[in-house]
Amino acid sequence: MYKNKIAKHLLVPFTLIGAIAANSPAFAEIVLYDKESTTFATDGYVNAFYVNSDVDRAGDQFDRRQSRVKMGFLPNYIGFNMGKKIDGMQLGARASFWVTINDSDDNGTGTDIDVRQFYGTAAGEWGEVLIGKDFGLFARSNILLDELLAGYGQVSDTLGLVDGGGVSFGNIGSGYPYPFPTAQITYRSPVMKGMRIAVGIMDPVDTNDNSPLGKAYQENPRIESEVTYQFDLAGAQVYSWLNGGYQTSENTDRTVQDITSKGLGYGVRATLGDFTLSGSGFTAKGINPFFTNNVGHATLRDIDSKGYLGQGSYRFGKNRVALSFGKTKDDGNGVIATGADYETRGIAFFHNVNDHLKLVAEYNQFEISGHKGNSLNDEDTDTFAVGAVLTW
C-alpha cells in the first residue's frame, strides 16, 4: 500500500545546521583540522523521546494507546564539513550520515544508515554554486523555520508512523510538504541588502508512471528557486521568503495524461525581543502534499493541494514555549484518493540545560478528515512526548 511505502522511505526527513542553530542557544562544530587555509570539522545531533500516542481511527479495530521510545522530528546524524580557500575562491563540501535508533521487529539490529547530504560548493564575490545532493528549494524555509523543529510533531497511524521505526512528521503534510534531498546544481547569489536568490536544476521525478505499456519520462529537469529577504521593522527582525518548483512529466503511452507539477511556498517570521511570530503556506498542483519528490511513486493528477502554518513562541531565561497550528487540504494526490484535510495542533516546552543539551516536552493533536463524505480514513491521534536533544 502507498502509506506503507511512505513509512518505509521515512528513515529521516531532515535537518540542516542552520535550522538547528535557529532554535538552539549555541551550535558549534568540532574542528578536527585547521591548517594552511584548509579546515575539516564535524557536527552532530542526537535525540530520543518517550512517546505515548492515543489513536482513534474510523471503526475501532485500530484504536489503542501506544508507548514508544523514538527519535523526534529531526533524526540523529553525524556530519563532516570541509573548507579550503584557494585562488581567491572558497571551496567547501559536506557529507552527513543519518540513522534511526529503532531496530526492526523482523530484522533484528536492522538500524538503517542513510546519506541525505553529499555535496560540494564553490563560492566567491559572485555567489555560490552547489553540486551534489542536498535538500530542495521549494518549501525549504517553510520547514527550516518551524518552531517545533527540535520537537516531535504528528505521528499519523494512517501514514504508518505510530509503529514506524523512523522519525515523526512534525508538520509535514499539515502545513508544508517535505523538500526531499535530491541531486542538483544550484546557484545562490550574494546577499544583496538583505535579499538572496537561489535557483537550481533538480533531478526530475516520475509523476504519471501508471501504464504497463509505457514509461514515464521528463524532457527537462525540475526547476526550483527561492528568494529570501531579511530586514528590520519597528525594532523587529523580519525574515521573509518565496519559493517554488516546476516540472512536467510525460509518458511514452500517449493514453496517459501529462502531469505539470508546480508549487509556490511563502512565509514571514518576525522576532521582537523574546517573542517570535511566524506564518507560512504553500499552494501546489500535481505535487504530492507530503513529499516534493513523490516518494512511493504515487500516480499524481492535475489537482490541487494547499496548506498553512501559524506559530508563536516566547523565550524566558533558558526556556522557550511554542504554539503551532498547521493544516493541509489535499484534493487527492496524497494518501487518500478522494482527498482529505490534515490538521496538526501542538504546544511544546524547551529547556536549555546548557549550550549543547536541551530538554523537550510536547503535546500534539493530529486529525484526518476525508473529503466527499469519505470517513473511512478519518483519524484523531493525540501524542505526548518528552525527551532530550544533544548537539555538537
N, C-alpha and C positions, 0 to 999 in steps of 0.2 A: 504493500500500500504506500501511497505517496507520503503519508505522515511518518511512516517508518523510515523512508529514505531521508526525510528531514532529520529525524533523530540520529540516524547513522552518520550523517555528514556534519553533525553539530559538535564535534570534539571541542572546538574552541571558536566562538565568534571572534573576539579580538581585543587588542588594546594597542595603544601607542604610548611612548614615553611622555609625550606632551599631554595626553589625556589624563594619565595618572597624576602627573605633576600638577595639573589644574586643580585636583581635589586632594592634594597631599601637602603638608607643610614643607617637606623637602624631598627631593628625589635626586640623589647624587650617584652617578655611576662610579664604579671602582676602576681606576686607571691601572692597567696592568703594564703598559709600556708607554713611555713618552720621551722620545729622543730623536734628534735630527729631523724635526718637523713631521714626525710620524707618531701617531697615537693608536693604542689598542685598549679597549675598555669593555667592561661587562656591566650589565644591569639585570635585574630580575624582579619577579613578582610571585609571591606565594600566598594563597588564601584558602581557608576552609570554613564552612558553616555547618552548624547543626540546623536542620530544616524540618519543619513539621507542616505538612500540607493537608488541608481538608478538601477533598474532591467531591463535587456534586455535579454529576452529568445526567443527561436525559436518560430516563429509566432509572434503575437502581443497581444494575449489575456491576458498575464500576465505582459506586460510591464507597469511599473509605477515607481513613486518616492515615497518612504515610509519613514515617520518620526517615530521614536520610542524613548522612554526613557527606557533603558535596562542596565543590567549588561554587563561587558566586558567578555573577555576570561576566567578570573578567576571568580568564583561565590562568593557570600557573605557567610561567615561561622563564627562560633564561635567554638573554640576548647578548650579542657581541657586536661592537662598533669599531670601525677602522677609519682613521683620517690621515691624510697626508697632503701637505702643501708643497706644490712643485710648479715651476714655470708660471707663477702668478695665478695658479688655479688651485682650488681646494677640492681634492678628491675624497670620497667617502664610501663606506659600504656598511650594510647591516644584515646580519643573519639572526633570526630568532626562532627558538625551538619551544613548542607549546605541548603541554602534557595534561592529561586528566589524572586525577588522584583516585578515580574509581575503577577497579578492575571489573572484568566481566563475570557474570554468574556462570556463563557457559564456556569461558575461555581462560579461566584461572587468572594468572598475572598478565592479563591482556591489556595493560595500560598502553594507550596509544601515544605516539610522538608525531607531531606534525610541524611543518615549516610554513609559517604564514608570511614571513618576510625574508626575502633574499634579493637584495638589490644593491646597486652602486649608484653614486651621484658624482657629478662634476659641476662645480659652481664657480662663478666669477661675478664681476660687476654687472654682467648681462643677465644674471639669474641663475637657475639651476636646472639640470636635466637629470631625471631619474630613469634608470633602465633596470628591469628585473621584475620581481614580484612584490607587490605592496597592496594595501587596501585601496579601493576605488575612490573616485571623487564625488559621485552622486550620493547624497545623504551622508557624506563624510563628517561634516561639522555637526550635523543633527545628532549623531551618536557620540562623537568625541566629547561634546559638551553636556551630555546627560548628567544631571546632578546625582543620579544613583549609579554611576558607572562603577564605583568600588563597592556597590551593594549587591543585592540578589536579584530582585525583579520577578517577573512572572514565570511560572513553570506549568504551562498548559498540559493537562493529561491527554487531550485530544492530539497534541503535537508530539506525544511520547516523551515529555520532559520530566515528569514526576519520577519515573523509574529509570530515566536515561542515565548514562554514565558520563555525560559531558556537562557543559555549563547550563545555567539558567538562561532566560531570554532577555532579561532586563526589560526594555521597552521595544524590542524588535517585534514587528508585527502589530504593535499597538501604539504607533506614533511615528515610526520610520522603518524602512527596510534596512537590512544589513549590507554595507558596502563591501562585499566579499573580496578577499585578496585575489588578484589576477595578474597575469603577465601584462606589462605595459611599458610604454615610453611616454614620459610625462615631463612637460616643461613648466617651471614656476618662475614667474617674474620676480625682480627685486621688490621689496616693499616700497611703494610709491605714495608718500604722505598717508600712510595707514592702509593703503589698498594693495592687495596682492592677487594676481591672476594665475590660475593653474589650468592647463589644457593637456589632455592625454589621449593617446590611442590605446585601446584595451583589446585583449583577445576576445573576439565575439563569442556568443553562446547560442546554442540551438534553442529555438522557442516554438517551432512548429513541426517537430520530428514525430509525427503521428501516422506515418504511412509506411506499410511494409513494402510498398512498391517504389518508394522514393527515398531521397536523402536530403536532410536539411543542409543549407549552406548559406554563407554570407559573403557577398562580393566585397564588402567594405568592413573595416574594423568598427568596433564600438567606440564612440566618441564621448568622453566625459570631461566636464570642466567645473571649476569652482572659482568664484570671486569672493574674497573676504575684505572687510573694511573695519578698521578699528579707529575709534575717536572718543574724545571726552565731551560730555554734555551735562551741564549744570552740576559739575562735581562727580558725575558718574562715569565709569569706564564702560564703553559700549563696544561690543563685538557683533558684527552682523555678517551674514553670508547668503549667497545664492549659488546653487549648484545644479547640475543637470546631466542627463545622459541620453544618447540616441543611438539606435541600431535597427537595421532591417534584416529579417531572416526569411529566406526563400526556401523552396523545396523543388527537387527535380520532378516530383509528382505534381503536375500542373493542376490537379484537383484539390491540392492542399493550399489553403489561404496563406499569402504572405503576411507576416506579422511585423509591423513597425512599432518598436518599443521606445517610448520616450517618457522621461520623468523630470520633474522640477522640484528641488528642495530649497528651503529658505528658513531663516530664523534670525533672532536677535537676542543678545544676552547682555544685561546691564547690571553692573555691580556698584553699589553706593555704600561705602563703609563696610559693614558686616552683612549687609543684605544683598542678595542676588536674585534677580527675576529673569526668566527666560521663556521664550515662546518660539516654537518651530513647527514646521509642517512640510508636507510633500503632496504632490498630485502626479499621477502616472497613468499611462495607458499601455497595455501589452507588457507589463512588468509584474513579476512575482512580488506580492506585497511584503514578503518576508526576506527575500534574498535578491540582490540586484543581478546575480549571475544565474538565477533559475536552477539552483541546486536541486537534484532529484528529477530533473528533466520533465517537469510538468509541461503539457501542451498548453501554451498560452493562447489567449484570444484577444481580439481588439476591444477590450473592455477596460473599465476604469477602476482605480483604487486611489484613495486619498486618506491622509491622516494628519493628526496634530498632536503636539505635546506641550503642556504648560507646567512649569516648575518654579519653585521658590525655595530659597534656603537662607538660614541665618547662622552666623558664627558667633560663639561666645566662649572666650578663652580657648581651650583646646578642643572645644566641642562644635559640632555642626548638626543642625536639624534641617531635613529637606522634605518637601512635599511634592508629589508628582501625580499628574493625570494625563493619560495618553489614550488615543483612540484611532483605529484604522477601520475604514469602511471599504470592503473589497467586494466587487461585483461578480467574482468568480474565478480569479486567477490564482487564488491561494489554495488552501486545503479543501474547502467546501465549494463544490462546483456551482451551487446555486447562489453563492455569495454569503457573506456574514460580516457582522461588526465585531471587532476585537477591542476590548477595553481593559486598561490596567490602571489601578489606583494604588499609590504607595506612600508610606511615611517611613523615614529612616533617621537613625541617630548614629553619628560618627564621633568617636573619641580618640584623639591622638595621644597615645601613651608617651611617645617621643617622635623624633623625626622619621622613624622608619617602621613603627608599629602602630596599627590602627585597630580599634575595636568597633564592631558594627552590629546594630540591631535594627531589624526592618520588619514591617508588616505590609503585606501586599494582597490585593484582591484582583482577580482576573476573571473576565467574562467573555463568552462567545454567544452571540445572538444571531441565529440563522435568518437569512432573507426569505421572502416569498413563502412565509408560513412554515419553513422547514426548521423544526426544533429538534431534529434527531441528533444534531451535534452541539446543542446548547450545553454550556458548561459554566459553573461557578466554582473557582478554586481559590481558597484563602490560604496564604502561606506566611508563617512566622519563621524568620531566620536570624540567627545570632552567630557571629564568628569573628575572625581576626584576619588582618591583612599585613603582610610583611614585605617591604620593598627595599631594594638597594640599587 
